[in-house]
Amino acid sequence: MFAYKEVLERDPFSLAKEEKTSFLTERILELTAYHQSRCLPYKNMMRTVGFDEGTVRSYEQIPFIPVRIFKEMELRSIAEEDIFKTITSSGTTGQKKSKIFLDQETATEQHKTLVRVVSDFTKSQRMPMIIIDCPGVLKNPAMFSARGSAIMGFSIFGRQRIYALNDDMELEFDRLQHFLAEHEGERIFLFGFTFMIWQHFYQALRSRKEKLNLSNAVLIHGGGWKKMIQDAVSPEEFKQGLKEVCDLPEVYNFYGMAEQSGCIYMECSQGHFHAASYFDVLIRRPQDFSIAPIGERGIIQVVSVLPKSYPGHSLLTEDEGMLMGEDDCLCGRKGKYFKVFGRLKNAEIRGCSDTYAAGL
């Protein structure tokens, strides 16, 4: 069986169903035992549900914990002095926020994995980068939650970074024009959160008579579809709108969460989110949490081999999704691919961009 480091050296979408199932089952079982031995609250949860690892034949049988529990409890499998970084989830005023504790090893593995997955889509080395946000996002502790962490994480793909907005959330058009002229002929990398891009970048550009030339650029964005749906903006309209105001040819959405930092599901050219070799998704029926087949909507469960500093390796999210297929997407990537329909009814607003839209 492959060790995780060996899998990381391979193409991130190269493991087919049987091989991936074997790898994930072994690794998730190891993590479950590891966290039980180092995190007493987690051990008590597994005891309460009667978990017996001797009966497990697949990682699908390993108990999940609800993602919301990180808002109620501080769960970690490391000593306090080994905490390298603490990530807090987004949340509107008054909401409890998740706290995710990382040690150096976990943070490093997250970094390496993020690079492997995203590079499969961008196909580029580090590029001149435009961050569609304001500089204050990294200076203001109140703003530095999952939003700031995501910006820092994706900044590894950029160099000579600039912000598209000032701290009043106004578009810095002249500065962007100068930046693009300075890097004429180079591929440009853009990163931001969906609703903020639409409101402060797209809308601002649409109101101008001049266009930005981003015909040799790639945008990665995530979060915020709750607000976009309320405003009746579809993913297709989002991409088309950006094409019209700045000739942007490549737009990739991603699905992820602070509670599994470093675990990212990228959207391919077919409009599907993909689970790389290091992660997986299961769709659970809300009635009994049984596994839903391809084509049936349910609650998204996310599985990751990355969380070693805290028991976040198998989580039930508050999102609704549907498995579209496995190993046969037209984009050529192996593994499961799926769609996300948004937050479950009555679930809290908590995405980075949705939180911003709610007035944080």
Residue pairs with C-beta under 8 A, 6 or more apart in sequence:
1 22
1 23
1 26
2 23
4 27
4 109
4 278
4 305
7 15
7 23
7 277
7 278
8 112
8 113
8 116
8 278
10 277
11 120
12 116
12 117
12 120
12 276
12 277
12 278
13 120
13 274
13 276
13 277
13 333
13 334
13 335
14 277
14 334
15 23
15 277
15 334
15 335
16 327
16 334
17 326
17 327
20 277
20 280
20 334
20 335
21 58
21 59
23 277
24 59
24 280
24 303
24 305
25 56
25 57
25 58
25 59
27 305
28 59
28 62
28 303
28 305
28 313
28 314
29 53
29 56
29 59
29 62
31 305
31 307
31 308
31 311
31 313
32 46
32 51
32 53
32 62
32 63
32 313
32 314
33 53
34 77
34 308
35 42
35 43
35 77
35 310
35 311
35 313
36 42
36 43
36 46
37 43
38 77
38 78
39 75
39 76
39 77
39 310
39 311
41 73
41 75
42 65
42 75
42 77
42 311
45 63
45 65
46 63
49 63
51 62
51 63
55 61
56 62
59 280
59 303
59 314
60 282
60 291
62 314
63 314
64 301
64 314
64 315
64 316
65 311
65 314
65 315
65 316
66 315
66 316
67 98
67 257
67 259
67 315
67 316
67 317
67 318
68 318
68 348
69 75
70 89
70 98
70 99
70 100
70 259
70 312
71 89
71 91
71 95
71 96
71 97
71 98
72 96
74 99
74 101
75 310
75 311
75 312
76 83
76 101
76 309
76 310
77 308
77 309
77 310
77 311
78 101
78 103
78 309
78 310
82 103
82 104
82 309
83 101
83 102
83 103
83 309
84 102
84 103
84 104
84 106
84 107
85 101
85 102
85 107
86 99
86 100
86 101
86 102
87 99
87 100
87 102
87 145
87 146
87 149
87 258
87 261
88 97
88 98
88 99
88 100
88 145
88 146
88 258
89 97
89 98
89 100
89 145
89 146
89 257
89 258
89 259
89 350
90 97
90 145
90 146
90 147
90 258
90 350
90 351
90 352
90 354
90 355
90 360
91 97
91 145
91 348
91 350
91 355
91 360
92 349
92 355
92 358
92 359
92 360
93 359
93 360
95 348
95 350
97 145
98 258
98 259
100 258
100 259
100 261
100 310
100 312
101 309
101 310
102 110
102 261
102 309
102 310
103 308
103 309
105 308
105 309
106 306
106 307
106 308
106 309
106 310
109 262
109 306
109 308
110 153
110 261
110 262
110 263
110 306
111 153
111 156
111 262
113 262
113 263
113 276
113 278
113 306
114 153
114 154
114 156
114 262
114 264
115 156
115 157
116 276
117 264
117 266
117 276
117 278
118 154
118 157
118 220
118 264
118 266
119 157
120 266
120 276
120 333
121 220
121 252
121 266
121 268
122 157
122 189
122 218
122 220
124 157
124 187
124 189
124 218
126 156
126 157
126 158
126 159
127 157
127 158
127 159
127 186
127 187
127 188
127 189
127 218
128 158
128 159
128 160
128 161
128 179
128 183
128 186
128 188
128 189
129 155
129 157
129 158
129 159
129 160
129 161
129 162
129 188
129 189
129 190
129 191
130 161
130 162
130 163
130 164
130 176
130 179
130 188
130 189
130 190
130 191
130 217
131 151
131 155
131 158
131 161
131 162
131 163
131 164
131 190
131 191
131 192
132 163
132 164
132 165
132 190
132 191
132 192
132 193
132 196
132 197
132 200
132 201
132 221
133 147
133 151
133 163
133 164
133 165
133 192
133 193
133 196
134 163
134 165
134 166
134 167
134 168
134 169
135 163
135 166
135 167
136 143
136 167
137 143
137 144
137 147
137 148
137 151
138 144
138 148
138 151
138 152
143 360
145 258
145 352
146 257
146 258
146 261
146 352
147 193
147 352
147 355
147 356
149 258
149 261
150 193
150 222
150 352
151 191
153 261
153 262
154 191
154 220
155 161
155 191
157 189
157 191
158 189
158 191
160 183
162 172
162 175
162 176
162 179
163 172
164 171
164 172
164 176
164 190
164 192
164 200
164 201
165 171
165 172
165 200
165 201
166 172
169 196
169 200
170 200
170 204
171 200
171 201
171 204
171 205
173 204
173 205
173 208
173 210
173 212
176 212
177 212
180 188
180 212
180 213
180 214
185 216
186 216
187 216
187 217
187 218
188 214
188 216
188 217
188 218
189 217
189 218
189 220
190 214
190 217
190 218
190 219
190 220
190 248
191 219
191 220
191 221
192 201
192 219
192 221
193 221
193 222
193 223
193 224
193 352
193 353
193 356
194 221
194 222
194 223
194 224
194 225
194 228
194 238
194 253
194 353
195 223
195 224
195 227
195 228
195 353
195 354
195 356
195 357
196 224
196 353
196 356
197 219
197 221
197 242
198 224
198 228
198 231
198 233
198 238
198 241
199 357
202 238
202 241
202 242
202 245
205 211
205 212
205 245
205 246
206 241
206 244
206 245
211 245
211 246
211 247
212 245
212 246
212 247
213 246
213 247
214 246
214 247
214 248
215 247
215 248
215 249
216 249
217 246
217 248
217 249
217 250
218 249
218 250
218 251
218 252
219 242
219 248
219 250
219 251
219 252
220 252
220 253
220 254
220 266
221 251
221 252
221 253
221 254
222 253
222 254
222 255
222 256
222 352
222 353
223 351
223 352
223 353
223 354
224 351
224 352
224 353
224 354
224 356
224 357
225 235
225 340
225 342
225 351
225 354
226 342
226 343
226 349
226 351
226 354
226 357
227 353
227 354
227 357
227 358
228 234
228 238
229 342
233 241
235 253
235 271
238 251
239 248
239 251
242 248
242 251
243 249
252 266
252 267
253 266
253 267
253 273
254 264
254 265
254 266
254 267
254 273
255 264
255 265
255 267
255 273
255 340
256 263
256 264
256 265
257 263
257 302
257 317
259 312
259 315
260 279
260 302
260 304
260 306
260 307
260 312
260 315
261 306
262 304
262 306
263 278
263 279
263 302
263 304
263 306
265 273
265 274
265 275
265 276
265 279
265 281
265 338
266 273
266 274
267 273
267 274
268 274
268 329
268 331
268 333
268 337
269 331
270 329
270 330
270 331
270 337
271 339
272 324
272 325
272 329
272 331
272 337
272 338
272 339
273 281
273 337
273 338
273 339
273 340
274 329
274 331
274 333
274 335
274 336
274 337
275 281
275 335
275 336
275 337
275 338
276 335
277 335
278 304
278 305
278 306
279 302
279 303
279 304
279 305
280 302
280 303
280 335
280 336
281 300
281 301
281 302
281 303
281 321
281 323
281 336
281 338
282 291
282 300
282 301
282 303
283 291
283 292
283 296
283 297
283 298
283 299
283 300
283 301
283 321
283 322
283 323
283 338
284 290
284 291
284 292
284 298
284 299
284 300
284 301
284 316
285 291
285 292
285 296
285 298
285 299
286 298
286 299
289 299
289 316
292 298
292 322
292 323
293 323
294 323
294 324
294 325
294 326
295 322
295 323
295 324
296 322
296 323
297 320
297 321
297 322
297 341
298 320
298 321
298 322
299 316
299 317
299 318
299 319
299 320
299 321
299 344
300 316
300 317
300 319
300 320
300 321
300 338
300 340
301 314
301 315
301 316
301 317
302 314
302 315
302 317
303 313
303 314
303 315
304 312
304 313
305 313
306 313
307 313
318 343
318 344
318 347
318 348
318 350
319 340
319 341
319 342
319 343
319 344
319 347
320 340
320 341
320 342
320 343
320 344
321 338
321 339
321 340
321 341
322 338
322 339
322 341
323 336
323 337
323 338
324 337
324 338
324 339
325 336
325 337
326 335
326 336
326 337
327 334
327 335
329 337
343 349
343 350
343 351
349 355
349 358
